[in-house]
Amino acid sequence: MYKNMPLLYKYKLFFLKLIVTLLLTIIFSCSGNKKKEIVYEERSLSVIYNSALVKLKSKNYDDAILEFDEVERQHPYSVWARKSILMSSYSSYKNRDFIKAEVNLKRYIGLYPASNLVPYAQYLLAMCYYDQIIDNKRDQTAVSNAYQTFKLILDRYPDTAYAKDSYYKLIFLEDIMAAKEMNIAKTYFSLKKYIAAAKRFKNIVNNYQTTSFVPEALHRLVEVYLILGVTEEALLNARVLGHNFPDSKWYKYSYKLLEEKKLLNK
């Protein structure tokens, strides 16, 4: 078949077949990955909602999300449509689809700001951020978002069931944020950028007072100010350290530094 064809034509035919094959592969691949959708079938609200609950209880989160979304699609003006937004968000959260959960929760809060379920929506939103935290050396967006949302719950809904857990989550998040700040401060210190380091250490002392990093931050300030020759500031931070953390190893380090500099009697 190909014997009498010009060489250039043979190459063109070969590449044409190759392109067609690739296109078919892409099409079939995309159709295979297409998300499951519910074929529209008119059902009563209770039938769809109960079906969604059954799927949620059996941890079939993908189908539960579809069914809760279907409640809103078929019965958009019902009270249960509102609740289905939250239930769909919860199913997405359990399925670790945090983006979909976040979008739905923000939509619910925006549409129904006076709802008595808004505190729950805010808490679930905070948990979406919280569960995306990896460590203090990575991007801090999730930490910051979680912190702001838990703080909002404490400020606006202090008497709700979510306030207590939000309080403890905030303490943990402050420790993460202080650890990140300490890492940055130490980096500046090692690069001999002492003013920048001092600003970071001060930030820990002023804004993360309940964390375990405060004693070290005070000691580091003593170190920085001694290097810069600002002895009054070094002594001031040493006194604060000694008064609040007299048994800390960091106070012992500062005491030794001041003793070496013969500044203890000042």
N, C-alpha and C positions, 0 to 999 in steps of 0.2 A: 504493500500500500504506500509506503513512504519512499520506495526506491527511486522513483522518477521526480520527486519533489525537489525544488531548489533548497539549498541548505538554510537560507534565511527564513523561508516559509516554515520549514520544520521547526526551527527555534521558536517562531511566533506561535505555532500551534501548541508546542510544549508548554510555553509560559501561559497561554490562554487556559489550557486544561488545569494547570497548577493554581491559577487565580480562582477558577470556578470551584475547585476542590477546597481551597482555603475558605472561601465565602460560605460554602455549604457547612463546613466544620464549625465556623463561627455561629451560623444561624442555629444549628442543632444544639450547640453548646449553650447558647443564650436561652433557647426554649427549655432546655433541661434544667437550667438554674432559675427559671422564672418562679417567683413566689406563688405559693398556693393562694387561690382566691375562692371565696364562696360564691357559687352560682346563685343568683338572686332567686329566692323562693319565699313568697310571702308567708310569714309565720307570726303567731301571736307573740306579744312581748314576753310573757312568762315562759313560753317554750324556748325562745332564743336565750333568755337570761339564764334559765336553769341548765340549759345545755352548756353554756359558757362556764357556769359554776362547776359542773361535773368535770369538765376538761381541766379547769384550774386545780381542782382537788386531786386529780390524777396526774398533775404536773405536766400535762400536755399544753405547755404555755403557748406555742404557736397557734394552735386551734382555739385556745381560750381567747387570745387577743382578737382573732378574726370574729369570733362570736360576740364578744363585747362590743367590738366596732360595728357589728351588724345591728345590735340593739339601737345604737345611735342613728344608723343609716335608715332603718325601717320605722323607728318610732322617735324621731328627733325632738319632739316637744314634750316627751314624758319625763317625769321625775327620774325614772330609771335610766334614761338616756344620759342624764348628768352623772349618775352613779357609775354608769358603764365606762365613762371616760376615766374615772379613777381606777376602776377594776382593770381596765385595759392597761393603764399605766403600771399598776401593781404587777400584772402578768408580764409586762415588758421588763420591769425591774427584776423579777425573779428569773427571767430569761436572759438577763444581763444585756439587754438591748437598751442601754442607758439613754441613748440619743432619742429614741422614740418615746420612752417614758418621760424624759425631760420636756419634749415638745408638747405632749398631751397634758402634763401637769401645769405647765405655764399657760396653756390654753384654758384649762379649767379655772385657774386662779384669775385669769383675765376676764373670763366670761361671767364668773360667779363670785366676785370678791366678797360678797356678804354671806356666803354659804358657811354653815357651821362646820363644814368639812374642809375648809381652807387650811386650818392648822395641820390636819393630816396630810393634805396635798403638799404643804411646805416641808413637812417632816420627810415625806417620801422623796421629795426633790433633793433635800439635803443628803439623804442616804444614797441617792444616785451618785452625787458628787463624792461622798465619803468612800463608797466602795470602789472608786476609780483611783484612789490614792495608792501609789506604789512605794516610794520612799522619799526621804527629804532631799535627795540629790537630783531628783527628776523635776520635770515641769511642775510648778506649784499652782497651776490654774485650778485643779480639782480641790486642793487644800483651801485655797482662797474662797472658792465658791461655796464649799461645805461650811467653812467658818462663818461667812456672811449669812448664810441661810439658817444655820443653827442659832446664830446670834439674833436674827430677826424673830425666830420662834420665842426665844427667851424674852425679848423686848415687847413683842405684841401679844403673845399668848402664854404668859407666865403661869397661869392657873390650869393649863391643859395637861393631859397625860404625857405629852411629848416634851415638856419643859425640862423635866429631871434628866432624861437621857441626853437632851441637847446640851445641858450644862456639863455633863461628864465628857461628852464628845468634844466640846470646846476646850476643855483642859488638855485633852489628848492632842488636839489640833494645834494649840498654842505651843506645846512641846515640839511638834514637828516644825513649826514656823521658827521657833527659837533656835532649833538645831540647824536649820538652813542658814539663819542669820549668823550663827556662830561659825559655820564653815566659811562663809564669805569673809567675815571679819578676820579669821585666822589666815585666810589667803592673802588679804591686804597686809596683814602684819608680817607674813613671811616675805612679802615683796617690798617691805619697808615703807609702805604707804600708811604711815601711822595715823594721820588725820582721818583718812577714810576708815581705817580699822576702828578708831575711837568712836566714830559716829555709829558704827554697827554695834559695838559693845554697849554703848549708851542706849541704843534702841532696845536691846534685850532687857537692860535694867529697867527702863521706863515703861515698856509695853508688854513684857512677858514676865511680870513679877512673881507669878505663881509657879513658874517652871524651875526645873532643876539646873538650868544654865546660868542663873543669876549670880551665884557665888563665883563661878569661873569668869563671868563677864566683868565683875568688879575687880577681880585680881588682874585681869588683862588690862583694865584701865589703869591700875597702879603701875603696871609694867610700861605701858605706852607713855604715860605722863612722866615717868622717871627718865625714859629715853629722850623725851622732848624737853626735859629740864623744867617741867611745870610741877614743882614739888608740892605746892599747896593742894592742887587737884589730886595728886597721888595720895597725899595724906588723908584728904577728905574721903576718897573712895575706900581707902584702907580702914578708916574708922567705921564707915557704913558696913563694910564687910565684917569687921570684928564685932559690931553691935548686933547684927542680924544673924550671922553665921559663925559664932565664936569657935565651934568645934570642927569647922570645915577645914579640909586640907588646903583649900585655896587661901584661907586666912593665914595659915602657917607659912605658906609660900610668900605671901605679901609681907608678913612680919619679918621673915628672913631677909627679904630684899631691902626693906627699910633699915634693918639692923646693919646690913652691909654698907648702906649709904650713910649710916650714922644720923638718921632722921627721926629716930623714935622719941627723942625728947622735945621735938618741935611742936 
